[in-house]
């Protein structure tokens, strides 16, 4: 296809370790069912706090993939 078309989906990945692991978790889970993934964009980063400590990292990612 000379001019491919892409679609983006939005997912929220989580991790108890880091923002990077949260993003990697979202991409890994999407790869189970989404094919032709080309890129991801981090739209938001946030987390939860329990007892004054970081409990969980959360990353909203948009994943772009080529439509067949």
C-alpha positions in Angstrom: 0.0 0.0 0.0 1.5 3.3 -1.1 -0.3 5.4 1.5 -1.0 3.3 4.6 -3.7 4.3 7.1 -3.1 4.1 10.8 -5.4 3.8 13.9 -4.6 4.8 17.5 -5.9 3.1 20.6 -5.6 4.4 24.2 -4.6 2.1 27.1 -3.5 2.6 30.7 -0.6 0.4 31.8 0.3 0.0 35.5 3.3 -1.1 37.4 4.6 -1.2 41.0 8.1 -0.5 39.7 8.2 2.4 37.3 6.6 4.5 34.6 8.7 2.7 32.0 7.4 -0.7 33.2 3.8 0.6 33.1 4.2 1.7 29.5 5.9 -1.6 28.6 3.0 -3.5 30.2 0.4 -1.7 28.1 2.4 -2.3 24.9 2.9 -6.0 25.7 -0.7 -6.6 26.5 -1.8 -4.8 23.3 0.6 -7.0 21.2 -1.5 -10.0 22.2 -4.4 -8.9 20.0 -3.2 -5.9 18.0 -1.0 -6.4 14.9 1.1 -4.0 12.9 1.9 -1.8 15.9 4.3 1.0 14.9 4.6 3.5 17.8 3.4 4.6 21.1 2.9 8.0 22.7 2.8 8.7 26.4 -0.2 10.9 27.0 -0.3 11.0 30.8 1.7 9.8 33.8 0.2 9.5 37.3 0.3 7.2 40.3 -1.2 6.3 43.5 0.1 6.9 47.0 -0.4 4.6 50.0 0.9 5.5 53.5 3.0 8.3 52.1 4.8 6.1 49.5 4.4 5.5 45.8 2.1 2.4 45.5 1.6 2.2 41.7 2.7 3.9 38.5 0.1 4.5 35.8 0.8 5.6 32.2 -1.8 6.4 29.6 -0.4 5.5 26.2 -1.7 5.8 22.7 -0.6 3.0 20.4 -0.5 3.5 16.6 -0.9 0.6 14.3 -1.3 0.2 10.5 -4.8 -0.8 9.3 -4.7 -3.8 6.9 
